[in-house]
């Protein structure tokens, strides 16, 4: 081998070693280091330490019941959290993490009742609180994986002397999933125990559920969900009657998209509810199907149907409805829709006799037109019409209605389904049925002849657009046939890219009773308004004329929103509204004022403050009510520590009651 060949070989070996060294350094910096197998590895660590302190004070007075009540709660809660994580042989084979927070809560409760408020708990108490969560994974980087999660939470902190005094909940959650591409299976199990000590009625609840989800995703998408829930409960009702029982709820859902496209989508749902209690047995079954079809490029259809039956101590309620709609979109400006619905409901008593029967047929049509004009202007036109024909038959006995669903929206009227409802029997709760809202403070009941309207109070705790459950009692009306007509039309014209907007709306609700002696309220509402908006404000005025066969009125509403920036770190929003209404036939006036101020400021990089105040005042029509809320907070982060302080003050007053609440809390938290 000559000298040239030797030099070439040595140079090649040197270049290879240099390139290998460079590539090794590159991969060592850009890729995750290789974890060598090991029999077992683990790590213990402290997660954080938390100190909570809070104090609450509430006062109430009711002249109707001659009741005075004062209550204060002082609470102190230290907690510490930690965890352990590790793996067996290799993290890709099996890894686990266990974390938790444990602590103790000490409360000092004082009450000073008078009048009819006699039995109120007070004294000192202490309790443990915290949570534990565990998670493990098997073959996490393989095509087939199994994941297991366990979580336990336990809390004992909830005071509100107007309803619940103490709530103790414990929850266990377990789920595991298997990925067998293209099939994914997830199974979850949770157990929930709740102990509620109300003012006069303690309640115990034990709930457990098992849920399975399966999804298959080849060319045809198919997802199935099956769930079974069992709830055991014991509750002390008014009059010291002990109520115990077991609820069983079965749910089934299936979603299918054939051919893996959006041309057609089908969803099947079924549920069964079985209640076994000392007060009586109850069963409920429901089956429904909904189909969405993309008929053509711009034509879509939606069709649904549901059948349900509810039995309670021999009495039954059967319901059936079918809904269908077709919508068509022409270019980007014209949208048309037609809707048809058939509804049937029938109730019989425990002897099989008819209590009431309701058949209705609805049909409607809507049209909307949206056109962009030159110079940043835009025109919107819409029209809608629907009519419902109802054939109602009932005896002269009263009917109890439970869990009737309604959505409460500002500016829209919400009526109960049955006529001749007793106003004093109306009870409104949240969608879970656990929170009972207060009439006058959260909602109002308005009488419209033989129908009742539910309206949310703007300053109340029911948020705009929320769904609620309504219970009430309605008196039988005999055999009746009537039709309800609803027409609405709207037009708006905006200029300067929406900064200036004018609009007109017309809404008409008419009813025509063809038989019987029903008395309906016909309502026609005409609204005209204008808005002006800019980078830092929005204001407008709106006039509404309501023609009614029961209580006609006209109103004027002014509203203003201001957005302010004091530098780059402070923002404030002020919203104000004033409503003035005149009821000519009743010779009454109504004035409603509301304003909300919210301010957020990033004082420094580590210090953030927030403050809000809300005022609401209503006068007229025999009502005088005002509501004030003040909230504030301070959040300070310094390195690994954080301090948060909040305060709350609210005061509500009407003609015969006063309620005042104050609270302050501070939290210190440091990550370890």
Secondary structure, DSSP 8 states (H G I E B T S, - for coil): --HHHHHHHHHHHHHHHHHHHHHHHHHHHHS------EEEEEEEEEEEEEEEEEEEEEEEEETTTTEEEEEEEEEEEEEEEEEEEEEEE-TTTEEEEEEEEEEEEEEEEEEEEETT------EEEEEEEEEEEEEEEESTTSSEEEEEEEEEEEEE----TTSEEEEEEEEEEEEEEEEETTEEEEEEEEEEEEEEEESS-EEEEEEEEEEEEEEEESSSEEEEEEEEEEEEEEEEETTTEEEEEEEEEEEEEEEEEGGGSSSEEEEEEEEEEEEEETTEEEEEEEEEEEEEEE-SSSEEEEEEEEEEEEEETTEEEEEEEEEEEEEEEETTTEEEEEEEEEEEEEEE-TTS-EEEEEEEEEEEEEEEEEEEETTTEEEEEEEEEEEEEEEEEE-SSEEEEEEEEEE--TT---B-SSSSB-GGG-EEEETTS--B--BTTTEEEEEETTEEEEEE-TTSSS-TT-EEEEEEEEE---EEEEEEEEEEEEEEEEETTTTEEEEEEEEEEEEEE-STT-----EEEEEEEEEEEETTEEEEEEEEEEEESS--EEEEEEEEEEEEESSSSEEEEEEEEEEEEEETTTTEEEEEEEEEEEEEEE-SSSEEEEEEEEEEEEEETTEEEEEEEEEEEEEEEETTEEEEEEEEEEEEE-SSEEEEEEEEEEEEEEE-
